[in-house]
Amino acid sequence: MTMGELPDGSAIIAGSTIVQACLGQVWKGSYSTPPDVDIFCSAKAAPQVRSWLVDQAKCMFIGFKDYAVHSPEDATLSYTVDTNIHHVEHWGPSVNNYLAAQGDSYDREAFTKEIEAKIADGIDLVELKKSEYYKDIRTYGKNCHKNYVDWKWRMGMHFELLGLDTKNKTYHVEPAKGDLPFDFDGEGNADLVVSKVNKNAYDLLNDFDLTICKASFNGNYFKIPNPHQTFAGKSTYDPTRRAIINSYMKHYKRTCNEYSRHAYESCANASATIEKVFKEMPNAPFYRYVDLAKRLPDRYNPNAEPWDYDTGGTFYDPKVQAKYGAPAQFHNWTCVLLRCLEK
């Protein structure tokens, strides 16, 4: 079965890959920001898409994609601000990661070129599957839901306090058949965006801010919104979201130790900024999680130790994460919108 043989709305390719096709351009990117591939699918179709990524695209699962700038504890907060997205999986080429695992070079750019040369010489998936490395990543994949996925969702914002289901087996990171190779230390540039249950792949595109980014291919045909503008390299943009960005950037106070501050300070800074944005735009439809977080009791205890599970109070406490994580997510969301505009 191919992508085009699934029911319409099950899986599509969209984002920058299709924009390049519409514009007749190739964006080479750079070593630090290589071009990416964005695949959007329903939760029901996700296992089949994972099997294609493993068997046909020769890729491996390398963890969740975090759209995090500031977040509670270890940048584990995922981008889930009132969208149809349940989670985003990050995938990378299996052979490249196998070769990278064998090397010891500290010059990453030079090492990448070395890997590309070895692949050109004929290293393939057959050789990879005979390696100890592949045996290890198969084992990691078999245990990834218990050892990685559950932990990630507990540490991030995927839990019932904010209405995000983590117990439905439909969301389990599993292929339709065969192995799920998994390397937490792997690299790659393919993102699999999985919808919430009862949403389809096209519903995910509704969360895009630039109309040009809603162009898609489902395996049979392209859907091009506003083709007269898209083919001319132009796009419309949701004016409400643009106004939110402008307001947030105007009020946000950046500090010199921006990335070394404790999560509490980062979240408090975001909360103060959101209050000012709300006064300017009280009717914008993006405050639901923030409003919910305000109503939660504040259990944060700066003197609590990470192992104080019974009394709670740390950023490992789900209620603390919900209280402080919602404004951090709002901050991350505005940063994502800004990056889209900059593109």
KOLSEKE-286784 format. One record per residue: residue in one letter; x, z, y of N, C-alpha, C in turn. Coordinates in steps of 0.1 Angstrom, whole numbers, padded with zeros to 4 digits, always signed. Atoms other than C-alpha are relative to their C-alpha. Layout:
N
aXZYXZYXZY ...
***
This chain:
343
m+0008+0000-0012+0000+0000+0000+0009+0000+0012 t-0008+0001-0013+0013-0009+0035-0009+0007+0011 m+0007-0007-0011+0003+0006+0069-0013-0007+0003 g+0011+0007-0003-0021-0022+0075-0012+0001-0010 e+0010-0001+0010-0040-0015+0043-0007+0014+0000 l+0007-0013-0002-0049+0021+0053-0012-0003+0009 p+0011+0002-0009-0083+0025+0071+0005+0000+0015 d-0005+0001-0014-0080+0016+0108-0001+0014+0007 g-0002-0013-0007-0069+0046+0129+0007+0010-0008 s-0008-0009+0009-0049+0061+0100+0014+0002+0005 a-0014+0000-0004-0014+0052+0113+0003-0012+0009 i-0004+0011-0009+0000+0032+0142+0014+0003+0005 i-0013-0001-0008+0033+0026+0160-0003-0002+0014 a+0002+0001-0014+0032+0032+0197+0012+0005+0008 g-0011-0005-0008+0053+0045+0226+0010-0011+0004 s-0010+0009-0006+0085+0029+0238+0003-0012-0009 t-0003+0011+0009+0090+0007+0207-0010-0012+0003 i+0010+0010-0002+0057-0012+0214+0001-0005+0015 v-0002+0004-0014+0064-0012+0252+0011-0010+0001 q-0010+0010+0000+0096-0030+0245-0005-0013-0005 a+0005+0012+0006+0078-0055+0224-0009-0008+0011 c+0009+0006-0010+0052-0061+0252+0009-0006+0012 l-0008+0005-0011+0080-0065+0278+0010-0010-0004 g-0011+0009+0004+0103-0086+0257+0014+0005+0003 q-0013-0006-0003+0131-0062+0262+0005+0009-0012 v-0006-0009+0010+0155-0041+0241+0007+0011+0008 w-0006-0012-0007+0163-0006+0254+0010+0006-0009 k-0011-0005+0009+0197+0003+0239+0002+0015+0001 g-0002-0014-0002+0197+0038+0253+0015+0003+0000 s-0014-0004+0000+0229+0058+0250+0002+0009-0012 y-0003-0009+0011+0246+0081+0225-0009+0013+0001 s+0007-0013-0001+0229+0112+0239-0015-0002+0000 t+0014+0003+0000+0195+0095+0244-0003-0014-0007 p+0002+0013+0007+0191+0067+0217-0014-0003+0000 p+0014+0005+0001+0160+0046+0215-0007+0007-0012 d+0007-0007+0011+0133+0063+0194-0012-0008-0005 v+0012+0007+0006+0104+0052+0172-0010+0011-0002 d+0011-0010+0001+0071+0070+0175-0011-0006-0009 i+0011+0003+0010+0046+0069+0146-0011+0010+0002 f+0012-0009-0002+0011+0084+0151-0009-0002-0012 c+0009+0001+0012-0011+0093+0122-0010+0011-0001 s+0010-0011+0002-0041+0113+0112+0006+0010-0010 a-0005-0010+0010-0035+0145+0092-0002-0005-0014 k+0003+0004+0013-0051+0129+0062+0010-0011-0005 a-0009+0010+0004-0028+0099+0063+0015+0004+0000 a-0014-0004-0002+0004+0119+0070+0008+0000-0014 p-0008+0000+0012+0014+0123+0033+0005-0014-0004 q-0003+0014+0004+0013+0085+0027+0011-0005+0010 v-0010+0004-0009+0033+0079+0059+0014+0006-0003 r-0012-0006+0004+0059+0104+0048+0007-0007-0012 s-0006+0007+0011+0063+0086+0015+0006-0013+0004 w-0006+0013-0006+0069+0053+0034+0013+0003+0006 l-0012-0003-0007+0095+0070+0055+0011+0003-0009 v-0011-0004+0010+0114+0083+0025+0003-0013-0008 d-0003+0010+0010+0110+0053+0001+0003-0014+0007 q-0002+0013-0006+0109+0023+0025+0009+0000+0012 a-0008-0001-0012+0125+0034+0057+0013+0007-0003 k-0012-0007+0004+0151+0054+0038+0004+0012+0010 c-0002-0011-0010+0146+0084+0061-0002+0014-0007 m+0001-0014+0005+0146+0122+0056-0006+0009+0012 f+0006-0010-0009+0127+0151+0073+0011+0008+0005 i-0010-0008-0006+0149+0169+0097-0005+0012+0009 g+0006-0012-0007+0125+0195+0112-0011-0004+0010 f+0010+0002-0010+0099+0198+0139+0006-0004+0013 k-0004+0004-0014+0103+0181+0173-0006+0010+0010 d+0005-0010-0010+0101+0208+0200+0002-0006+0014 y-0001+0005-0014+0093+0196+0235+0002+0013+0008 a-0001-0013-0006+0107+0229+0247+0011+0000+0010 v-0010-0002-0010+0125+0237+0279+0003+0015+0001 h-0001-0014+0001+0119+0274+0282-0011+0005-0010 s+0009-0004+0010+0102+0292+0254+0003+0014-0006 p-0003-0013+0006+0098+0325+0236+0010-0002-0012 e-0010-0002+0011+0129+0332+0214+0004-0013-0007 d-0007+0011+0007+0152+0304+0203-0006-0014+0002 a+0005+0013-0002+0134+0274+0218-0009-0005-0011 t+0008+0004+0011+0109+0273+0190-0014-0003+0004 l+0014+0003-0004+0078+0267+0211-0002-0015+0000 s+0004+0014+0001+0061+0234+0203-0010-0004+0011 y+0009+0006-0011+0042+0211+0227-0014-0001-0005 t+0014+0000+0006+0005+0218+0220-0011+0002+0011 v+0009-0003-0011-0012+0220+0255-0012-0009-0001 d+0013+0007+0000-0048+0210+0249+0001-0015-0003 t-0001+0014+0005-0039+0178+0230-0007-0001-0013 n+0005+0002+0014-0051+0162+0198+0011+0001-0010 i-0012-0001+0008-0016+0168+0184+0000+0013-0008 h-0002-0013+0007-0012+0194+0156+0015+0003+0000 h-0015-0002-0001+0026+0190+0153+0007-0013+0000 v-0008+0012+0000+0054+0165+0156+0012+0002-0009 e-0011-0001+0009+0079+0159+0128+0011-0009+0004 h-0012+0008-0004+0114+0146+0134+0006-0005-0013 w-0005+0007+0012+0129+0121+0109+0013-0007+0004 g-0012+0007-0003+0163+0105+0106+0005-0008-0012 p-0005+0008+0011+0182+0080+0084+0008+0008-0010 s-0006-0008+0010+0192+0095+0051+0015-0003-0002 v-0014+0004+0002+0225+0075+0046+0009+0005+0012 n-0008-0005-0011+0237+0083+0081+0002+0015+0000 n-0002-0014+0001+0231+0120+0076+0009+0004-0011 y-0009-0002+0011+0248+0119+0043+0014-0002+0004 l-0014+0002-0005+0279+0104+0058+0004+0010+0010 a-0004-0010-0010+0278+0128+0087+0003+0013-0006 a-0002-0013+0007+0277+0157+0063+0014+0000-0006 q-0013+0000+0006+0310+0145+0048+0011+0001+0010 g-0011+0001-0010+0329+0143+0080+0003+0013+0007 d-0004-0012-0007+0347+0168+0101+0005-0003+0015 s-0004+0004-0013+0352+0149+0134-0008+0007+0011 y+0007-0006-0011+0344+0166+0166-0003-0010+0011 d+0003+0011-0009+0342+0133+0185-0013-0006-0005 r+0013+0004+0006+0305+0127+0178-0002-0015+0002 e+0003+0014-0002+0303+0093+0194+0009-0009-0008 a-0009+0008+0009+0334+0080+0176-0004+0001-0014 f+0004-0002+0014+0322+0095+0144-0013-0008-0004 t+0012+0008+0002+0288+0077+0148+0004-0015-0003 k-0005+0013+0002+0307+0044+0151+0006-0002-0014 e-0006+0000+0014+0326+0053+0119-0010-0001-0010 i+0011+0000+0009+0294+0059+0101-0006-0014-0001 e+0006+0013+0000+0279+0026+0112+0009-0010-0007 a-0010+0009+0007+0311+0008+0099-0001+0002-0015 k+0001-0003+0015+0308+0025+0065-0013-0005-0005 i+0013+0006+0004+0271+0015+0063+0001-0015-0001 a-0001+0015+0000+0280-0021+0071+0009-0004-0012 d-0008+0003+0012+0305-0019+0042-0008+0001-0013 g+0008+0000+0012+0277-0013+0018-0004+0013-0006 i+0005-0013+0005+0270+0024+0013-0015+0000+0001 d+0014+0001+0000+0234+0026+0002-0007+0012-0006 l+0008-0012+0005+0206+0049-0010+0003+0003-0014 v-0003-0003+0014+0216+0045-0046+0012+0009-0001 e-0011-0009-0001+0250+0061-0039-0004+0013+0005 l+0004-0013-0006+0234+0087-0018-0007+0009-0010 k+0008-0008+0009+0210+0098-0045+0008+0006-0012 k-0009-0005+0010+0239+0104-0069+0008+0012+0005 s-0009-0010-0006+0255+0129-0045-0005+0014-0001 e+0005-0014-0001+0254+0167-0044-0008+0002+0012 y+0007-0002-0012+0242+0164-0009-0015-0003-0002 y+0014+0004+0002+0210+0146-0020-0007+0010-0009 k+0006-0010+0008+0204+0172-0047-0004+0012+0008 d+0003-0012-0008+0206+0199-0021-0012-0003+0009 i+0011+0002-0010+0183+0182+0004-0014-0002-0008 r+0012+0001+0008+0158+0175-0024-0006+0015-0002 t+0004-0014+0002+0158+0213-0032-0006+0006+0013 y+0005-0005-0013+0154+0221+0005-0014-0005+0003 g+0013+0006-0002+0125+0197+0007-0011+0007-0008 k+0010-0007+0008+0107+0214-0022-0004+0013+0005 n+0002-0013-0004+0110+0247-0006-0003+0001+0015 c-0001+0000-0015+0107+0236+0031-0013+0007+0006 h+0012-0006-0006+0071+0248+0036+0001+0015+0000 k-0001-0015+0001+0078+0283+0024+0011+0005+0009 n-0012-0005-0006+0113+0286+0039+0001-0005+0015 y-0002+0006-0013+0109+0265+0071-0013-0001+0008 v+0012+0003-0008+0075+0254+0081-0008+0012+0003 d+0008-0012-0003+0057+0287+0078+0007+0009+0011 w-0008-0007-0010+0086+0304+0097-0001-0006+0014 k+0000+0008-0013+0085+0277+0124-0013+0002+0007 w+0013-0001-0007+0048+0280+0130-0002+0015+0004 r+0001-0014-0005+0050+0318+0131+0008+0002+0013 m-0008-0002-0011+0078+0316+0156-0004-0008+0012 g+0005+0008-0011+0061+0289+0176-0014+0004+0004 m+0014-0003-0005+0026+0286+0190-0011-0005-0010 h+0010+0005+0010+0009+0273+0158-0007+0012-0007 f+0007-0010+0007-0014+0302+0150-0014+0002+0005 e+0014+0000-0003-0050+0312+0151-0003+0006+0014 l+0003-0006-0013-0047+0332+0184-0003-0010+0011 l+0002+0011-0010-0046+0299+0203-0008-0011-0007 g+0009+0010+0006-0070+0281+0179+0007-0011-0007 l-0007+0010+0008-0043+0262+0160+0001+0004-0014 d+0000-0003+0014-0048+0261+0123+0013-0003-0007 t-0013+0002+0008-0017+0266+0101-0003+0002-0015 k+0003-0003+0014-0034+0275+0068-0006-0011-0007 n+0006+0011+0007-0052+0243+0061+0011-0009-0007 k-0010+0007+0008-0032+0225+0034+0001-0014+0004 t-0001+0014-0006-0040+0192+0051+0013-0002+0008 y-0011+0000-0009-0012+0201+0075+0014+0002-0007 h-0012-0002+0007+0014+0208+0048+0009-0012+0001 v-0010+0011-0001+0046+0188+0052+0004-0005-0014 e-0002+0005+0014+0044+0169+0019-0002-0015+0000 p+0003+0014+0002+0047+0133+0008-0012-0002-0010 a+0011+0003+0009+0019+0116-0011+0006+0000-0015 k-0007+0000+0013+0044+0113-0041+0015+0001+0002 g-0014+0000-0001+0080+0118-0048+0006+0011+0007 d-0008-0011-0007+0107+0138-0030-0003+0000+0015 l-0001-0001-0014+0108+0151+0005+0014+0005+0004 p-0013-0005-0004+0145+0152+0014+0000+0006+0014 f+0001-0008-0013+0150+0178+0042+0014+0006+0003 d-0012-0006-0005+0181+0187+0062-0002+0005+0014 f+0003-0006-0013+0176+0211+0090+0011-0004+0011 d-0012+0004-0008+0211+0200+0104+0001-0015+0002 g-0001+0014-0001+0203+0163+0102-0004-0005+0014 e+0003+0006-0013+0199+0139+0132-0008-0013-0003 g+0008+0012+0001+0176+0110+0138-0009-0002+0013 n+0007+0003-0012+0153+0094+0163-0014-0006-0003 a+0013+0004+0004+0120+0088+0145-0009+0012+0001 d+0010-0011-0001+0090+0110+0154-0013-0003-0006 l+0013+0001+0006+0059+0114+0133-0009+0010+0006 v+0009-0008-0007+0031+0127+0154-0013+0001-0008 v+0012-0003+0009+0003+0143+0133-0011+0006+0007 s+0012-0004-0008-0032+0147+0146-0006+0013-0006 k+0008-0011+0006-0055+0177+0142-0010-0007-0009 v+0010+0005+0010-0080+0174+0114-0012-0006+0008 n+0012+0007-0006-0110+0151+0123+0004-0009+0012 k-0004+0009-0010-0089+0132+0148+0008-0011-0006 n-0007+0011+0006-0074+0098+0142+0012-0004+0009 a-0012+0003-0008-0042+0081+0154-0003-0005+0014 y+0003+0005-0013-0059+0064+0183-0003+0012+0010 d+0003-0012-0008-0071+0098+0195+0012+0006+0006 l-0013-0005-0005-0035+0108+0199+0005-0007+0012 l-0004+0007-0012-0029+0081+0224-0007+0004+0012 n+0007-0005-0011-0055+0096+0246+0008+0011+0008 d-0008-0010-0006-0029+0123+0253+0012-0006+0008 f-0011+0007-0008-0005+0097+0268-0005+0000+0015 d+0003-0001-0014-0003+0098+0306+0001-0014+0006 l-0001+0014-0005+0009+0062+0312-0008-0009-0008 t+0008+0010+0008-0015+0035+0302+0008-0009-0008 i-0008+0010+0007+0013+0012+0292+0005+0006-0014 c-0005-0006+0013+0024+0037+0265-0011+0001-0011 k+0010+0000+0010-0010+0034+0248-0001-0013-0008 a-0001+0012+0008-0001-0001+0235+0004+0004-0014 s-0003-0004+0014+0000+0001+0197-0001-0011-0010 f+0001+0010+0011+0004-0018+0164-0004+0008-0013 n+0005-0007+0011-0015-0008+0133+0004-0006-0014 g-0003+0007+0013+0001-0031+0107-0007-0013-0001 n+0007+0013+0000-0024-0059+0113-0001-0006+0014 y+0001+0006-0014-0028-0063+0151+0004+0010+0010 f-0004-0008-0012-0017-0050+0185-0013+0003+0008 k+0009-0003-0010-0039-0032+0209+0007+0002+0013 i-0007-0001-0013-0028-0037+0245-0010+0003+0011 p+0009-0003-0011-0047-0018+0272+0005-0006+0013 n-0004+0006-0012-0047-0035+0306+0011-0010-0001 p-0011+0009+0003-0027-0064+0293+0006-0007+0012 h-0005+0007-0012-0024-0081+0328+0011+0009+0007 q-0010-0009-0006-0005-0050+0340+0011+0003-0010 t-0010-0004+0010+0013-0041+0308+0011-0011-0001 f-0010+0011+0001+0029-0076+0304+0008-0002+0013 a-0008+0001-0012+0040-0074+0340+0008+0012+0003 g-0008-0011-0001+0057-0041+0334-0006+0011+0010 k+0006-0009-0009+0032-0021+0354-0010+0009-0008 s+0009-0009+0007+0010+0009+0345-0008+0009+0009 t+0007-0011-0007-0017+0032+0357+0003+0013-0005 y-0003-0013+0004-0014+0069+0356-0011+0010+0004 d+0011-0009-0003-0039+0097+0354+0003+0008+0013 p-0003-0006-0013-0041+0109+0390+0000+0016+0000 t+0000-0015+0001-0050+0145+0380+0013+0006-0005 r-0013-0005+0005-0019+0149+0359+0011-0002+0009 r-0011+0002-0009+0003+0134+0385-0001+0011+0011 a+0001-0011-0011-0011+0159+0411+0005+0013-0006 i-0005-0012+0006-0004+0187+0386+0015+0001+0001 i-0014+0001+0000+0032+0176+0383+0005+0003+0014 n-0004-0002-0014+0036+0174+0421-0001+0014+0004 s+0003-0014-0004+0021+0208+0426+0010+0010-0007 y-0009-0009+0008+0042+0224+0398+0014-0001+0005 m-0014+0002-0005+0075+0209+0410+0002+0006+0014 k-0001-0005-0013+0067+0220+0445+0002+0015+0000 h+0001-0015+0000+0061+0257+0436+0011+0006-0009 y-0009-0006+0010+0086+0261+0407+0013+0004+0007 k-0012-0005-0006+0116+0282+0417+0011+0000-0010 r-0011+0001+0009+0147+0271+0398+0011+0010+0004 t-0011-0009-0002+0175+0297+0394+0013-0004-0006 c-0013+0004+0004+0212+0295+0388+0002+0002-0015 n-0002-0003+0015+0210+0311+0353-0012-0005-0008 e+0013+0006+0006+0180+0289+0343-0001+0001-0015 y+0001+0001+0014+0189+0285+0307+0006+0012-0007 s-0006-0012+0007+0205+0319+0300-0010+0012+0002 r+0009-0011-0002+0175+0340+0312-0007+0004-0013 h+0008-0005+0011+0155+0361+0287-0013-0008+0001 a+0013+0007+0001+0123+0344+0275-0011+0007+0009 y+0009-0007-0008+0103+0371+0293+0000-0005+0015 e-0001+0005-0014+0117+0360+0327-0004-0014+0002 s+0004+0014-0001+0112+0324+0320-0015-0002+0000 c+0014+0001+0001+0076+0329+0310-0007+0006+0013 a+0006-0005-0012+0069+0351+0340+0002-0009+0012 n-0002+0010-0011+0084+0325+0363-0010-0011-0001 a+0010+0010+0003+0061+0299+0347-0014+0005+0004 s+0013-0005-0003+0031+0321+0351-0003+0001+0015 a+0002-0001-0015+0037+0327+0388-0002-0014+0006 t+0001+0013-0005+0041+0290+0393-0014-0006-0003 i+0014+0005+0003+0008+0282+0375-0011+0006+0009 e+0010-0006-0009-0011+0307+0397-0001-0008+0013 k+0000+0007-0012+0000+0287+0427-0006-0014-0002 v+0006+0013+0003-0009+0254+0410-0015+0001-0001 f+0014-0002+0002-0043+0268+0401-0008+0001+0013 k+0006-0002-0013-0051+0277+0437-0002-0014+0007 e+0001+0013-0006-0044+0241+0447-0010-0009-0008 m+0008+0009+0009-0062+0225+0417-0008+0008-0010 p+0007-0009+0009-0087+0249+0403-0008-0007-0011 n+0009+0007+0009-0108+0223+0385+0008-0009-0010 a-0007+0008+0010-0080+0206+0365-0002+0005-0014 p+0004-0004+0013-0088+0206+0328+0012+0004-0009 f-0012-0002+0008-0054+0220+0316+0003+0015-0001 y-0003-0014-0001-0057+0258+0319-0005+0008-0012 r+0008-0007+0010-0076+0267+0287+0009+0011-0007 y-0009-0010+0007-0046+0283+0268+0005+0011+0009 v-0005-0009-0010-0033+0299+0299-0010+0011+0003 d+0011-0009-0002-0067+0315+0306-0002+0009-0012 l+0001-0008+0012-0069+0327+0270+0011+0010-0001 a-0011-0009+0000-0035+0342+0272-0001+0012+0010 k+0002-0011-0010-0044+0362+0303-0009+0011-0005 r+0010-0010+0005-0072+0379+0284+0006+0009-0011 l-0007-0007+0011-0048+0391+0256+0007+0013+0006 p-0007-0011-0005-0034+0426+0259+0015-0002+0000 d-0014+0002-0001+0002+0428+0269+0008+0010-0009 r-0006-0008+0010+0021+0442+0239+0016+0000+0002 y-0015+0002-0002+0056+0432+0252+0007+0014+0003 n-0008-0012-0002+0081+0461+0249+0015-0004+0000 p-0014+0005-0001+0116+0453+0262+0010+0009-0008 n-0009-0009+0008+0130+0483+0242-0002-0002-0015 a+0002+0002+0015+0116+0471+0208+0011-0007-0006 e-0010+0007+0008+0139+0460+0181-0006-0011-0008 p+0006+0011+0008+0134+0427+0162-0007+0004-0013 w+0005-0004+0013+0127+0446+0130-0012+0010+0001 d+0012-0009-0002+0099+0467+0145-0013-0007-0002 y+0012+0008+0003+0072+0448+0128-0013+0008+0001 d+0012-0009+0000+0048+0477+0126-0006+0002+0014 t+0004-0003-0013+0047+0486+0162-0001-0013+0009 g+0000+0012-0008+0053+0450+0175+0007+0002+0013 g-0005-0001-0014+0063+0443+0211+0012-0009+0003 t-0010+0009-0003+0091+0418+0206-0006-0015+0001 f+0005+0014+0000+0089+0380+0209-0002-0006-0014 y+0003+0004+0013+0086+0378+0172-0015+0004-0003 d+0014-0005+0001+0051+0395+0176-0009-0012+0004 p+0009+0012-0003+0024+0367+0175-0008+0002+0013 k+0008-0002-0012+0004+0384+0202+0008+0000+0013 v-0009+0002-0011+0034+0386+0225+0003-0014+0002 q-0002+0014-0001+0041+0350+0218-0011-0007+0007 a+0011+0006-0006+0006+0340+0227-0002+0004+0015 k+0001-0005-0014+0006+0361+0259+0010-0007+0009 y-0011+0006-0009+0039+0347+0272+0003-0014-0003 g-0003+0013+0004+0041+0315+0253-0009-0011+0006 a+0010+0010-0006+0010+0298+0268+0005-0005+0014 p-0006+0005-0013+0026+0296+0304+0012-0008-0003 a-0013+0007+0002+0059+0285+0289-0004-0014-0005 q+0004+0013+0005+0040+0257+0271-0005-0009+0012 f+0004+0007-0012+0024+0247+0304+0012-0006+0007 h-0012+0004-0007+0058+0245+0319+0006-0012-0008 n-0006+0010+0008+0071+0224+0290-0008-0013+0001 w+0009+0011-0001+0041+0201+0293+0002-0008+0013 t-0003+0007-0013+0048+0194+0330+0013-0007-0001 c-0013+0007+0001+0084+0186+0321-0001-0013-0008 v+0003+0012+0008+0072+0161+0295-0006-0011+0008 l+0007+0010-0009+0049+0144+0320+0010-0005+0010 l-0010+0004-0010+0078+0143+0345+0010-0010-0006 r-0009+0009+0007+0101+0126+0319-0007-0013-0002 c+0007+0013+0002+0074+0100+0312+0000-0008+0013 l+0000+0007-0013+0072+0092+0349+0014-0006+0003 e-0014+0004-0003+0110+0090+0352+0004-0013-0009 k-0003+0012+0008+0111+0065+0323-0005-0013+0006 
***
